[in-house]
Amino acid sequence: MSTNRTEAGASEERKVVLVTGASSGIGEAVAARLAAEGHHVVAGARRTDRLDALAERTAQAAARSGGSLRPVRLDVTDRADLDAFVKAARDRHGRVDVLVSNAGVMPLSRLDSLLVDEWDRMIDVNVRGLLYGIAAALPVFGAQGGGHFVTVASVGAHEVVPTSAVYSGTKHAAWAITEGLRQESDPSIRVTTVSPGVVTSELADSITDPGAAEAMRAYRAHAMEPDAIAAAVSYALAQPPGVDVNEIVVRPSRQR
């Protein structure tokens, strides 16, 4: 957003934005950027100490723009948690304009490693967490006559490499669910999928399979910063009514 907007214009553009997985990486960058642009951000994650630190770091920039960032503990694998997350934001602000479903995990491994608990975790966070967010926000968007879903998927939704079978499967599911949501939704509800390439984040720290961890170290050599994805989310949100940015794929220039 332009910093020289009139106060009336700023008020019209200001949105109530919910961001999941906001304690690090892409979610942290999205929450910080949108608060600094004047939006009222509700930042959700399990690590409340990280959220509190984020709120403190962004307080001055948010105040200058008229925005805000409120930290809220959230576990996206708990449907009641997501219901409460959305309801509390609506009760506080009177509406919810955007849900950025960013929370995700990426413990890559070969299938023959049989790390089934890690497969389950990816399904719970990357797929069920997305669905629970849709279930919580869709009735609110319908009742208020509009809203915007943003799903952070991955280029892994469109390609599979050794060690990525389950992760890519969950991200393809996220892409497909979001595309189905777009097709089924009333035109007043906008739907965007953002698919990042390799990004500097903590996602790779969860990889326990030694071969997958070594491959990821080489893969991350040219990773882009999370704010590149935050800029893409900001772009999608800033489009005028009637314009729906359906999908954005963002890769480092060196990633093929």
N, C-alpha and C positions, 0 to 999 in steps of 0.2 A: 504494500500500500504506500501511496505517496505520503510524505510527512507534512505536506503543506495543505492537507485537506481542511475544509471548513469543519466546525464542530458538528453541524447537522449532517454533513456527508460522512464524517467518521462514525456518527451514531448509526446511520443507516447501514454501513458496511460492517460494523462490529458484530461478531457472531459468538454464540456460546458453543465452544468446541470441546468435546471429550476426546482424550487421547489415552489409549491403553498401552501398557509397556513403556511408560514414560520415564523410567528411572535411569535409562542409559541409551546409548546409541541413537538410532533413528527416532525413537519416540521422544527421547530427551530433546533432540534437536528440533523436532516438529513443535513440541510444546513451547520451547523457548522462543522460537521464531514467531509463532502465532501470537503469543502474549505480547511480544515486542511490537507486533504490527497492530495492536489495539484490540485483539479478541479477548474474550473471557474464557480462559482455558481451565478445564478440570483435568488434572494429570493423575492417572491411575497406575499403580504398580504395587507389588508386594513389599518392596524395600522402601519403607517410609522415610528412613534416614536420607536416602538418596533424593527422594522427592522434596523433602524439606530443604535440602541444600540447593536443589534446583530453584525452588521458589525464592530463596534468599538471593541467589545469583541474578535472577531475572526481575527482581522487584523494581529496581529503578527504571529499567527500560520499559517495563510494562506500565508503570505509573506515568511515564512521559507520554505514552501513546493513548492512555485511557484504558488499557487492558488490565488483565489480572491473571494470576496463575495460582490455582488452589490445589494442593496435594491431597490425594485421597487413597487410602489403602484399597487395593483391588486385586483379587485373584480371578482371572478370566475363566478358570476351569470350574468355578462355582457359579452356577446360574443365578442363585439368589444374590450373590455379590454384584453381578452385572446389573440385575434389576434395580438394586438399591443405588448403584452408581448413577444410573440414568435418572432415577426418580429424584435423588437428592439434588442433582443439577437442575432439573426442571423446577423443583420446589424453590430452589434458591434464586434462579434467574427468570423463571416464568416460561422458559422454553428451552429446547435443545436444538441447535441448528446443524451440528456436524458430529458424527462419530468417526474417529480415526482408529480403525482396528489394526493396531501395530504389533501387539504382543506376539512373540514367536520364539521358538527354540530351534536349534540346529545341531544336535549331536550326530553328525554324519558317521556312517559306518557301512561296511560291506554287509550284505544280507547274511552271509555265512558266519559273521561274527555273532549272530543270534542275540543281539542286545535288545531283547523284546521290551524290557521296561522303558528303554529310551524310545522305541517306536511308539509305545503307548503314550509317552509324555508328549511327543510331537503331535500325535492325533488329538490329544486332549487340549493342548494350547493352540495349535495352529488351525485346527478345524472346529472343534467344539467351542473354543473360545470365541471364534468369529461368529458362529451360529448363535451363541448365547447373546452376543452383542446385538445382532440383527433382531433377535426375538425381543430384546428389551427396548430397542429404539424405534422399531418399525411402527408399533401402535402410536407412539408419541408423534412421530412424523406425520402419520396419517391424520391424527386428530387435529394437529395444528396447521395442516395443509402444506407441508413442505419440510425438507431436510436434505442432508447430504451424507451419504455413506462413503467413506474412503477406506479401502482395504490395502494394506501394505503386503504385497505378495512377494515375488522374487522372480528373477530370470530363470530360477529353477522350476518355475511353473511351466516353462516352455522348452526345457532341455533337461536331460538326465545324463549324469556322468557316474562312473564307478564311485560308490559310497553315498550317492545322493538319492537312491531309489525311494526311500521312505520320505525323506524331506521333500524331494521334488513332488512326490505323490500328494503330500499335504498341501503344498503350495499350488499345485494344479487344482486341487479341490477348492482352495480358497479363491483362485481365479474363476473357476466354474460356478461356484456359489454366488460370487459377486456379479458375474455376467448374467446369471439367471435372475438375480435380484433386480438388476437393471431392466431386463426385459419385462419383468412382472410388475414393476413399480409404476405408480401414477407419474405423469410427466413432472409433477411438482417436486418429486423426490429425485435428486441427482445421485449418481453412483459412479465412483471412480476407482479403478485399480491402479496402484503404483507398483511397478515391478523393478526393484533395484538390482543392479549387478553387485560386485563385491564392494563392501563398505567397511570402513574401520569401525569395529564394534566389539562387544563382548560375546557375540554369538558363537564364535569359533572356540571360545574358552571352555565350552561344555562338551567338546569332542573328546571322548575317552579312548576311541579306537586309535592306536598308534599310527597306522598307515594313513588313516583319514586326516589325522592331525598334521602329519608331515606334508601331505599333499596341500592342505589348506594354508600352511605357512608359505609355500611357494605361490599359491593362487592369490594371496593377499598382498603380494609385493607392490601392486599398483592400485591398491584400494583407494576409493574416494572417501571424502569426509561425509558424515551423516547429514550435514546441512545441505548437501546437494539434493537429497531426497526431501528435506524440509521445504526447500525452494519449489520443488515440483508440487508438493501438497498445497503450498501457498498459492501457486499459480492456478490450480484447479478450483480452489475455494474462491478466488478473486474474479472468476468469470461472471458475466452478467446473467440475470435470470433468463432461462431459455437456452443457455449454452451448457452442455454437459460434456466435460472432458472424460471420456470413457476409460482410457488406459494410457499410461505413460510408462515407458521403459527407459531407465536411466542406467547407463553403464559408464565405467571409466573409459577414457578414450583408448586405452591400451588393451581393454578386454574385448575378446572376439567371441 
